Amino acid sequence: MKAGEKGFTLIELMVTLAVAIVVLAVGIPAFSLFSARDSSAATVNALVMALQLARGEALVGRQTITVCGCTVKDCGSGTKCGAGASWANGWMVTADPSGSTPPLRVFSALRGEMTLAVVGADPLAFDHLGMPPLTGSPGTRQGSTVTVTAYTSKAHQTCARITDVVVSVVGQVRSEVKTCP
């Protein structure tokens, strides 16, 4: 550069651009992992809140309260528990699974790249004692596990976080983070 001229040389601009590209190449994949884990944590917290609300309402109202997937996306009007219900559409806390009365609380559909799978009783319910209802001929209680898996891509290729939300046979709700395979 000649004396008195101001500005950047072409070499300086190219070096700056190369450094920016390297920083972005490293940062973007880390951000997608962070975003997937954050979405998973929000979904798990909403699910735990729904289950704790249902248990509390069952105890206070001395009635059976159900948490179930919805038949309509974001649990819109006319949604109910039962055939065709999907947890991916969202879930609701209700005293009337048939849908003839409005639900107590509605939770929106899954956001981001997640799956939700229920093992055990589906829909989940709490009786007047705050426990899963008695089932079977000897009258036993069955706990349930809801597994929320978050991925970093739409193709569900890279697991970001797996969290189990467990409802014990006495109605206790807890979450457990697991490692991805």
N, C-alpha and C positions, 0 to 999 in steps of 0.2 A: 504494500500500500504506500502511496505517496504521502509525504508529510502534509498534514492538514486535512486529509480525506477521512471521512467517518463512515462506519458501516462494517459489515462482516464480509470476509472472503468466502469464496465458494467452498473451500476446504472446511472452514469452520461450520458453515451451514450443513454440509454433508455429515460431518462428525456428530453434530447435534441431532440430526435426523436419525442417524444410525443408533445413537444412545436411546432416543425416544422409542424406536421400534423394538429394541431389546426389552426395555422396561414394559411396554405394552404386551409383548409376547409372553412375558413371565406373569404379569399381573392379571390378565383377563381370565385364564383358567382358574387361578386362585379365587377370583371374585365369583365365578359361577359356582364353585364349591361352597363358598361362604353363603351365597344367596340360597342355594338348595338347603343347606343346614338351617338357615334362618326360617325358611318357609316350613320346614319339617317341625321345628320347635314351636312355631305359631299354631300349626295344625294340632300337634300333640297337646298343647296347652288348652286349646278350644275343646278338644275331645275330653280331656280330664275335667274341665269345667262343666261340660254337659253331663258327664256321669256323676259328678259330685252334686250338681243341682238336682238331678233326678233322685239321687239317694236322699238328699235333704227334704225334697218335696214329698217323697214317699213316707218318710218318718213323720213329718209335720202333718200331712193330710191323712195319714193312716190309710193309704190306698196304694195300689200298684201304679208305678210310673215307668214308662218305657222310653228308651233311647233307640232310635232306628234310623236307617238310611231312608232317603226320600224317593218317591216315585217320579218327581218332577225336579228339574235342575233348580238349585238354590231353594228347594222346598217351597215352590210357588203354590198358588191356590189350588185346592183339590188334592194336595199330596197326602199320602197315608203310608202306614207301614204295611209290609206284606209283599205279595207277589209283584215283581218288577221294581222293587225298591233297591236303590244302590247307594252305598255310602259315598261314592264319588260325586253324587248329585248334591251332597250335603246331608245333614242329619238334624233330627228334631227331638225335643224332649216333650212327651205328651202323656196325658192321663187316658187318652182315647186313641189307640192305635188305628181304629177304623177311619179316622179322619172326620168324623161328624162334628167334632168340636175343635176349635183352634188349638194348635200346640202351645205349650207353655213358653217354649223358646225354640228358635230356628237358627241353625248354623249353616253358612253358605258352603257351596261346593269346594272341592279341593282346588287349590291354586298351585301353579308350578307343575313340576314333573314328579308326581307322587302317586303311590298306590296305597290302598287301605284294604286290609283283609281281616275278617273276623273268624276266630277259631273258638268254637263253643256255642253258647246260646246266641242266636241272632233272630230277632232283635234282643237287645240287652234290656233287662227289666229289674226293678227293685220292688219288693213287696213292702207291706206296712211295717216290717221290722228293719228295713234298709238293707235287706239281703236279696240275692237272686231267688226267684220263686222256687218252690219245691217242684221237682219233676220226677217222672217215673213212678212205678208202683210202690217201691219202698219209701218214696218221699225224700229224695236226696236233693241237695243243692249243687248246681254246676257253675263253676267260675268260667270266665271267658278271657280271651286275649285278643286285642285289636293291634295288628302290626301295621305301622306307618313306615313306608320306605320312600325315601327321597332320592331322586336321581339328578345328575347334572346335565342330562340331555334328553331330548324328546324320544330318542330311540331306546331309552332305559338301559343304556349300556354301562354307565359308570355310577355305581352306588355311592351316595354321599353320606347317608345316615339311615340306620334302622332303629326304630323305637317301638317297644312293646308297651301298650297300655293294658294293664292287667286288672281285672275285677276278680277278687278272691271269692271263695264260697261264703264268706261273712260280709261281703259287700265293700271291702276296702279297695280303693282305687289307687294304683301307683303306676309310674312309668319307669321303664328300664331301657337305657340306650345300649345298643349292641354294636358290634363291629361288623362292617360290611364284608361279605365273602370275597 
